[in-house]
Amino acid sequence: MPLFEVQVIIENKSGMNDPEGETILNDLVLKGSFSSVKKVRSAKMLKFQINSTTKQSAETTIKKLCNDLRIYNPMVSKVTFTAKPL
């Protein structure tokens, strides 16, 4: 059975506070030489390796896993799943 890597990117929905991104932006502004940067949003990325018959089934399995284990809060988080063969 083929092996896939599924990347799960979890970020705050647009309009939600992102304290980590704001801190990074403030540090860039204070340093002065990066004043052209106007916004920073942070995210968390998880990587899963899974045996699966297809890319689609690998993504579906990891989506179910993330939902069943409540790895993210769907009220405040936007989640992206991307599978690629290894």
N, C-alpha and C positions, 0 to 999 in steps of 0.2 A: 504494500500500500504506500502511495507517495507521502512524503513529508512536506508539510507546509509551515511557513511562519506567518502567524496572524499578528499584525500590529493593531493595538487598540489605543487610540488617542482620545484622552478625556480632557476637555477644556470647559471652562465656565461659559454659559450661554452669553450671547451678546447682551449688554446691558447689566450683567451681573458684575459685582466688584471682583477685581483680580489683584489682591494686595501684593502678591509676589511680582506680578508684571509692573505694578506701580512703583514698587521699591527699586526694581531694576532701572526703570525709566528715570526715577529721581537720581540714582547714582550716575547715570549717563549724563544727565543735565548738569550735575554738580561738577563732573570732570571737565565739562566745557567743550571738549573736542568732538563730542557726539551730539551736538545740539540739533542736528538735522533729523534725528530720530524723534518722532512725535508720539508713538504709541507702542507699548509692549504688552503682549498677552502671553501668559504662561500656560503650559499644558503638561499633562502626565502621559507618558507612553509606556504601555505594557507590551511585551513580546511573548507570544505563546508558540511553541512548536507542537504540531499535532499531526498525527497520521490520519489521512482522510482520502476519500476517493476523488473528490473534486475541490477546486478552490471555493466554490459556493458552499459546499457542505462544511468545509473547514470554518468559513466565516460564520455560518449559521450555528455551528456547535459552540464557537467561542462567544457569540452573542447570547446564546442561551445560558452559558456558564456565567457570563458577566451579570446577566439579569437575575439568575437564580441566587447567586452569591451577593447580590447588591453591591457590586464593586464600585458603582457610581450612583449618584443621585439624579434620576432623570428630570427632576424638577429644576435643577440648576446647571446640569451638565449636558454638553453636546458631545456625542461619542461617534468616532469614525472607526470602522473596521476595514482593514486591508490585508488580504492574504496573497502570499506569493510562494511558488514552489521552491523547495531547497534542493 
